[in-house]
Amino acid sequence: MNIEPVITIRDLKMRFGSKEVLKGINLEVFRGQIIGYIGPNGAGKSTTVKILMGLADGYDGEIRIFGENISEGKVEYKRKIGYVPETVEIFENLTAYEYLTFIGEVYGLGLEQVNNKAKKLMALLGIEEVYHTRISAYSKGMKQKLLIISSIIHNPDILFLDEPLSGLDANSVMIVKEILAELAALGKTIFYSSHIMDVVEKISSRIILINEGQIVADGSFDELKEQSSQGSLEQIFNQLTGFNRHKEIAYEFIKELQGV
């Protein structure tokens, strides 16, 4: 029995001026997978996600989401997607009530339905007391929780998460990690990008490492560990990206601080 991928990427290339950012990405992603999508800065991670989200065009190659070619301009697939970007400009003059009900209505939820759901999700993440407070008064952690809620309030089938744990306290991190595991168990697909290697290592069912616009590793953590004979994802990352000067640079940094 064939299992249809929810995301299919074929020979994806992208160029900004003279710089080729993506050099032929080929990938199939399936229901229930938590994809750890990692790589150095500038490797092409954010570009890939922006293209999948329909936020960047001018690419070469083919992308299908839920079987639909996104180059055809249809937007229905976006109703099934949630997104937490690494940096975002929230409408800080709004309250959480105003912001979440607006997001929910954009996705086709009724006002009463989204209001009830928003209040309950805010309460579960411990920020219900600021539901009617302007977002400008929130701490970084509160804003991050609000972003997470806004990305999943419409119960999407695919979640794109870029550093979603930024600013969260330890208890909230554990809650979000459990939420992601439960969503995956329900058949949701999660595209998770982060530079925190130990988190990616623990939550991902499949890890894809991109370097200089190309996929250089694809498999479970155990598979990557066996292939590279390294003990941690951080060590695998360093080996496959060719970076091994961290100790040398740190030593020189301290020497410079001390005036040696």
RASUL-V347121 format. One line per field, one symbol per residue. phi: phi as a letter, one per 20 degrees, with the letter a starting at -180 (. if undefined). burial: + if it has 9 or more other C-alpha atoms within 8 Angstrom, else -. A space follows every 50 residues. Layout:
BEGIN
phi = ???
burial = ???
END
This chain:
BEGIN
phi = .fdffecccclfcbcdmeeeeddoecaccdgnedeedcrfgnfofffgff fffmebcnedocccclneffffnfdgfffdccbdffcbeeffeeefgfff fffffgenefgfffffffffffffemcffdgddffgeffgffffffffff fcfelfecddcdlfegnefgffgfffffgffffffenfdcdddaeefffg geeeebddddblmcfdbbrfgffffffdmdecffffgfffemdcdfffff ffffgffemf
burial = ----+++++++++++----+++++++-++++++++++++---+++-++++ +----+--+-+++++-+-++------+--+++-++--------++++-++ +-+++---+-+--++-+++++++-+-++--+--++--+--++++++++++ ++++-+++++++++---+---++--++--++-++--++++++++--++-+ +-+++++++++++++++++++--++----+--+-+++++++--------- ----+-----
END
